[in-house]
Amino acid sequence: MIRTLALALTLAGPVAAAVPEVVNEHAMPGFQAFSRATSALADAAAADCTPAALDDSYNAAFDAWLGVAHLQLGPTEAVTHSIAFWPDKRGFVGKTLAGMIADQDPVADDVGGYAEVSAAARGFFALEAMLFDPAFDGYETGSYSCRLVQTIAADLARTATRLETGWAGGFADTLLSAGADNNPVYLSKDEALRALYTQLMAGLEFNAETRLGRPLGTFERPRPTRAEAWRSGRPLRNVELSLKALHGLARTLANGPTPETDAAFAAAADVTANIEDPTFQTIEDPQERLHVEILQQRIQAIRAAVSDEIGDPLGVAAGFNSGDGD
């Protein structure tokens, strides 16, 4: 009993400090940046819908999403698929867009109503198909496809704004007030901390097992076109930016220096420099495959370091299903 009380008192300070730091220094700046970047993308599309004109703003918005995509909590859970419909295991993005274009679906001219469209025709992967897939990108200004791109971009910006507002207008307070009598979501500060720690561990797992694991496939049958955002050249970039964001989350969660965790993140970053094809489309080559596999191993090493240096000292562990966020 005395030992339990001593542990609780020891953890009270770190737990109390970690959650506000994550909310105020990591989450809210990230969602604000994502909202600004998607608004800039929507403005750019309204001015010029052509793929060449939108390359920079599309990538900047996607970059911003990688800064917060791992925070699958609260309002984020409800909109993730409409922002990033991936993995798309059955090719729904292309099929849905092709059907809309063939039917000249009038919803392309209705930004307000576009929120009701299938998630497969919304967000970054719908835009990627329209901008980078030869099956869709040969459109002219003023065409149906042009208007569709403009509406997808505007819808994405509206989603990002609602997401920022959802965090700022309520969910941030839900995390910060964990343990309060009127907080039905997190009954203790420890629960809020565990939820955030779970996002860190789940994000690392998603990079290793999905962003890298899907294109790796098996040695006998690699799957390069299963890489995330390969048409826009982003597979490695997405991993790098996600790891950078997750390192930031780890630092705000940590109660003190984390040399092993920092070294593990640095080791993963070093491996990315050896990957010659950032799209993973030459993963059939044994040497290129080896480098991607080593990166996957380095990310798993980050998980072990985080568990030892952050999870154990804070007295928390990821949930049984690290993708649940609870």
Secondary structure, 3 states (H helix, E strand, C coil): CHHHHHHHHHHHHHHHHHHHHHHHHHHHHHHHHHHHHHHHHHHHHHHCCCHHHHHHHHHHHHHHHHCCCCCCCCHHHHHHHHHCCCCCCCCHHHHHHHHHHHHCCHHHHCCCHHHHCCHHHCHHHHHHHHHHCCCCCCCCCCCHHHHHHHHHHHHHHHHHHHHHHHHHHHHHHHHHCCCCCCCCCCCCHHHHHHHHHHHHHHHHHHHHHHHHHHHHCCCCCCCHHHCCCCCCCCHHHHHHHHHHHHHHHHHHHCCCCCHHHHHHHHHHHHHHCCCCCCCCCCCCCHHHHHHHHHHHHHHHHHHHHHHHHHHHHHCCCCCCCCCCCC
